Amino acid sequence: MSIIKRIKGYFLRRFTRKESSGFDIQQAKTILVIKYDRIGDMVVSTPIFRELKSVYPKISISVLASKVNKDVIKHNPYVDEIYLNHKNNYFSDLWVLLKLRKKQFDVCIELDHSVVPHAIFRLKIIKPKMVVSIHKDGRYGVKGSELELYDFFTPKDTEGHFGKIWLDTLIFFGIKPGPIKYDLFITAVERNKAKEFFLPLKGVVKIGINLEGSFKEKSIQRKELVIICKKLKENLNDIEIVILTSPNNMKRAEQLIKISGLDFVTLTYRTETILDVAALIEQLDLVITPDTSITHIASAFDKPIVTVHENNPDSFRLWAPISKLNHTVFAESSYGLFNYDTDEIVQRSIEMIHKIKG
């Protein structure tokens, strides 16, 4: 190990030192969950709030969320307070972190699977009585278990889904977590808007195709989209295909549909929040997507899903769909989506639709 890493390891140990509070975790009345990353991550972590409240109904649950994922829990009845975090801007977050410090939280649940400096920095400022986290392999030659800042770690899980791994943090509260089940709460306004959009499509099977992934290389490209749409239409007459896309890509998607001659394909309306997207997905019969966030939202409503995933078994294990009906088509590439079987997507979609129709 290099001298620089040894020095970093030394300061990491020093910075994370703390005295034991002697607090009984099962007596906790206030809990802060740190989850200020992506939309899909927040969806997968929602069972934690429900399971905590089911056993400790009087406990107060706060969440440190991001601007991107906060709407996932906007209407969640199990969450009492939501605070916003700017992951890469400590100065913007300082007043929020100091406000959280004044709350004197009994327990903080931190769900990063690595030793992350920005999370440690925030924990040091917030200063909860106890910190619970999942297993961390370590950093700079320092094992996660050596960091005194953390009071409890879950055992290392090399086979589980992130939903299970994160739920396992509740064992320290004396809770035996049940099966993974995500929660998404949408309002009547959001739901009625989606229902009105689909009203002209009443009586047909509605298939939603999400084009975009978490990065450019993980998106469904024009060539593959045209093949999938045309083959679905050739095999199934009573279907309507709806393209799901972000507001920033509405014009691009509209042009793509037009120049590809997909006059039987409908573009979604402009969605303002992720809950607008969730309301649309709730009305669909089947979802095809390369994006794990859309996968988790569809799983929350137990929608049949066909996902496209890069050839990375570990990533798939952690983020796999949990709907009763689901199938994943793997690309040949380990990074991005290149060379995947569109015929497999079509065939599996047809099979699921036949099951839906009975």
C-alpha positions in Angstrom: 0.0 0.0 0.0 1.3 3.5 -0.9 2.3 6.0 1.7 -0.6 8.3 0.6 -3.2 5.6 1.2 -1.7 4.9 4.6 -1.9 8.5 5.5 -5.5 8.7 4.2 -6.3 5.6 6.2 -4.9 7.1 9.4 -6.9 10.2 9.1 -10.0 8.2 8.2 -9.7 6.3 11.5 -9.0 9.5 13.4 -11.9 11.4 11.9 -14.4 8.6 12.5 -13.6 8.1 16.2 -16.4 8.6 18.8 -17.3 7.6 22.3 -20.0 5.0 22.8 -23.3 6.6 23.7 -24.6 3.6 25.6 -28.0 4.2 23.9 -30.4 1.3 23.6 -31.3 1.3 19.9 -34.7 -0.3 20.5 -35.7 2.7 22.6 -35.2 5.0 19.6 -37.9 7.7 19.1 -36.3 9.7 16.3 -34.7 8.2 13.2 -32.9 9.8 10.2 -32.5 7.8 7.0 -29.8 9.1 4.7 -30.7 8.5 1.0 -29.7 11.4 -1.2 -28.9 9.6 -4.4 -31.0 8.4 -7.3 -34.8 7.8 -7.8 -34.5 4.0 -8.0 -32.5 3.9 -4.8 -35.2 5.8 -2.9 -37.9 3.5 -4.3 -36.0 0.4 -3.2 -35.5 1.9 0.3 -39.2 2.6 0.9 -39.9 -0.7 2.7 -37.7 0.5 5.6 -40.1 3.3 6.5 -43.2 1.0 6.4 -41.6 -1.8 8.4 -40.3 0.7 11.1 -43.7 2.3 11.5 -45.5 -1.0 11.6 -43.6 -2.1 14.7 -43.0 1.4 16.2 -46.0 3.5 15.1 -45.0 6.5 17.3 -41.4 6.7 16.0 -40.6 9.8 14.0 -38.9 9.1 10.7 -37.0 11.8 8.8 -35.2 11.4 5.5 -32.2 13.3 4.1 -33.1 13.1 0.4 -31.9 14.7 -2.9 -33.7 17.1 -5.2 -33.9 14.3 -7.7 -35.4 11.6 -5.4 -37.4 13.5 -2.8 -40.7 13.2 -4.7 -40.6 9.5 -4.4 -41.6 9.9 -0.7 -43.5 13.2 -1.0 -46.8 11.6 0.0 -45.4 8.7 1.9 -47.4 8.4 5.2 -44.6 6.6 7.0 -42.2 9.6 6.5 -42.6 12.5 8.9 -40.0 15.0 7.6 -38.0 15.4 4.4 -34.8 17.4 4.2 -32.9 18.3 1.0 -29.2 17.5 0.5 -26.8 18.6 -2.2 -24.4 15.7 -2.5 -21.4 17.6 -3.8 -21.9 21.0 -2.1 -21.0 20.9 1.6 -21.5 24.7 2.0 -25.1 24.6 0.6 -25.9 21.8 2.9 -24.3 23.2 6.1 -27.4 25.0 7.4 -29.5 21.9 6.8 -26.9 19.6 8.5 -26.7 22.0 11.5 -30.5 22.0 11.7 -30.5 18.2 11.8 -27.8 18.3 14.5 -30.2 20.3 16.7 -32.8 17.5 16.3 -30.5 15.2 18.2 -31.6 12.1 16.4 -31.4 8.8 18.3 -30.4 6.8 15.3 -29.3 7.4 11.8 -29.6 4.7 9.1 -26.9 5.2 6.4 -27.3 2.9 3.4 -24.1 3.4 1.4 -22.3 0.1 0.6 -18.9 1.8 0.5 -17.0 4.0 2.9 -18.0 7.4 1.5 -16.3 10.5 2.7 -19.3 12.8 2.0 -21.6 10.6 4.1 -19.1 10.4 6.9 -18.7 14.2 6.9 -22.5 14.7 7.2 -22.8 12.1 9.9 -20.1 13.9 11.9 -22.1 17.2 11.7 -25.5 15.6 12.4 -24.1 13.6 15.3 -26.8 11.1 16.0 -26.6 8.9 19.1 -26.1 5.8 17.0 -25.4 5.0 13.4 -26.6 1.8 11.6 -25.3 0.8 8.2 -24.8 -2.1 5.8 -21.6 -4.0 5.5 -18.7 -1.9 4.1 -15.6 -3.5 2.6 -13.5 -0.5 3.6 -11.3 2.1 2.1 -7.6 3.1 2.2 -6.8 -0.2 3.9 -9.3 0.5 6.7 -12.1 -2.0 7.1 -15.6 -0.7 7.6 -15.9 -2.4 10.9 -12.9 -0.4 12.1 -14.8 2.9 11.8 -16.0 3.8 15.3 -18.5 6.2 13.9 -20.7 3.3 13.0 -22.3 1.3 15.8 -23.9 -1.6 13.8 -23.2 -3.2 10.4 -25.3 -5.8 8.7 -23.5 -9.0 7.7 -22.0 -9.1 4.3 -24.5 -10.3 1.7 -23.1 -11.5 -1.6 -26.4 -13.0 -2.8 -29.2 -10.6 -1.8 -31.1 -7.9 -3.6 -30.5 -4.3 -2.3 -34.1 -4.3 -1.1 -33.2 -7.1 1.3 -29.8 -5.8 2.2 -31.2 -2.4 3.2 -34.1 -3.9 5.1 -31.7 -6.0 7.1 -30.6 -2.8 8.9 -33.9 -3.1 10.9 -32.7 -6.3 12.7 -31.0 -4.0 15.2 -34.4 -2.6 16.1 -35.7 -6.1 16.8 -37.6 -6.2 13.6 -37.7 -9.2 11.3 -38.2 -7.8 7.9 -40.8 -9.3 5.6 -40.7 -9.8 1.8 -39.5 -6.8 -0.3 -42.4 -4.6 -1.3 -42.0 -1.0 -2.5 -44.3 1.8 -1.6 -45.3 4.6 -4.0 -48.1 7.0 -3.1 -49.7 9.2 -5.8 -52.5 11.7 -5.4 -55.9 11.7 -7.1 -54.7 14.6 -9.2 -51.8 12.6 -10.6 -53.8 9.5 -11.0 -56.7 11.2 -12.8 -54.4 12.9 -15.2 -53.0 9.6 -16.2 -56.5 8.0 -16.4 -57.7 10.8 -18.7 -54.7 10.3 -21.0 -55.4 6.6 -21.4 -59.2 7.0 -21.7 -59.1 6.8 -25.5 -57.1 3.6 -25.2 -59.8 1.8 -23.2 -60.1 -1.9 -24.0 -56.6 -2.4 -25.5 -53.5 -3.7 -23.8 -51.2 -0.7 -23.0 -47.5 -1.3 -23.3 -45.1 1.4 -22.1 -41.6 1.5 -23.5 -39.1 3.6 -21.6 -36.2 4.7 -23.9 -33.7 6.2 -21.4 -31.3 4.6 -19.0 -29.2 6.1 -16.2 -26.6 7.0 -18.8 -26.5 7.5 -22.6 -25.1 4.1 -23.4 -27.9 2.4 -21.4 -30.7 3.6 -23.6 -32.9 1.9 -26.3 -31.7 3.3 -29.6 -33.9 4.0 -32.6 -33.0 0.8 -34.5 -34.0 -1.4 -31.6 -37.1 0.6 -30.8 -38.4 0.3 -34.4 -37.9 -3.5 -34.4 -39.5 -4.0 -31.0 -42.6 -1.8 -31.8 -43.2 -3.2 -35.3 -42.9 -6.9 -34.2 -45.2 -6.3 -31.2 -47.8 -4.8 -33.5 -47.4 -7.6 -36.0 -48.1 -10.2 -33.4 -50.7 -8.4 -31.3 -53.5 -6.3 -32.8 -55.2 -5.1 -29.7 -52.3 -3.2 -28.2 -51.2 0.4 -27.9 -47.6 1.3 -27.4 -46.8 4.4 -25.3 -43.3 5.9 -25.2 -42.1 7.1 -21.8 -39.5 9.8 -21.8 -38.2 12.6 -19.7 -39.4 16.2 -20.4 -36.0 17.2 -21.8 -36.3 14.5 -24.5 -39.9 15.0 -25.5 -39.1 16.7 -28.9 -36.4 14.1 -29.7 -38.8 11.2 -28.9 -41.5 12.9 -31.0 -39.2 13.2 -34.0 -37.9 9.7 -33.5 -41.5 8.3 -33.7 -42.3 10.4 -36.7 -39.3 9.6 -38.9 -39.5 6.0 -38.0 -43.0 5.7 -39.3 -44.4 4.5 -36.0 -47.8 6.0 -36.4 -49.4 3.4 -34.1 -47.1 4.6 -31.2 -48.2 7.3 -28.7 -45.9 9.7 -26.9 -46.6 10.3 -23.2 -47.6 13.7 -22.0 -45.0 16.0 -20.4 -44.4 14.7 -16.8 -43.4 17.2 -14.2 -42.4 14.8 -11.4 -41.5 11.2 -10.9 -44.9 10.7 -9.4 -46.5 11.8 -12.7 -44.4 9.0 -14.3 -45.6 6.6 -11.6 -49.2 7.5 -12.3 -48.7 6.6 -16.0 -47.0 3.3 -15.1 -49.9 2.4 -12.8 -52.2 2.5 -15.8 -50.0 0.4 -18.1 -50.4 -3.4 -18.6 -46.7 -4.1 -19.4 -43.5 -2.1 -19.2 -40.3 -2.5 -21.3 -37.3 -0.6 -19.9 -33.5 -0.4 -19.7 -33.7 1.8 -16.7 -33.7 0.4 -13.1 -35.7 3.4 -11.7 -38.6 2.7 -14.0 -38.2 -1.0 -13.2 -38.6 -0.3 -9.5 -41.6 2.0 -10.0 -43.3 -0.7 -12.1 -42.4 -3.2 -9.4 -44.1 -1.0 -6.8 -47.3 -1.6 -8.8 -46.5 -5.2 -9.5 -46.6 -4.6 -13.3 -45.3 -7.2 -15.7 -41.8 -6.0 -16.8 -39.3 -6.8 -19.5 -36.0 -5.2 -18.7 -32.8 -4.8 -20.7 -29.7 -5.1 -18.7 -25.9 -5.0 -19.3 -24.1 -8.2 -18.9 -23.2 -7.6 -15.2 -24.6 -10.4 -12.9 -23.7 -8.5 -9.7 -25.5 -5.3 -10.8 -28.5 -7.3 -11.9 -28.7 -9.2 -8.6 -28.7 -6.0 -6.6 -31.3 -4.2 -8.8 -33.5 -7.0 -10.3 -37.2 -6.4 -10.8 -39.5 -7.9 -8.1 -42.8 -8.0 -10.0 -44.4 -11.4 -10.1 -44.1 -11.4 -13.9 -40.7 -10.2 -15.1 -38.0 -11.1 -17.5 -34.6 -9.6 -18.2 -32.8 -9.6 -21.6 -29.0 -9.3 -21.2 -26.8 -7.5 -23.6 -23.5 -8.9 -24.7 -21.7 -5.9 -23.3 -20.8 -5.5 -19.7 -21.0 -1.7 -19.9 -23.9 -0.2 -21.7 -26.5 -1.9 -23.9 -24.9 -3.3 -27.1 -26.0 -6.4 -29.0 -29.1 -7.6 -27.2 -31.9 -9.8 -28.6 -34.9 -7.7 -29.6 -36.7 -10.9 -30.6 -36.4 -12.1 -27.0 -37.9 -8.8 -25.7 -40.9 -9.2 -28.1 -41.4 -12.9 -27.4 -41.4 -12.5 -23.6 -43.7 -9.5 -23.9 -46.2 -11.5 -25.9 -46.1 -14.3 -23.4 -46.8 -11.9 -20.5 -49.6 -10.3 -22.4 -51.3 -13.7 -23.0 -51.0 -14.4 -19.3 -52.6 -11.1 -18.4 -55.5 -11.7 -20.8 -55.9 -15.2 -19.5 
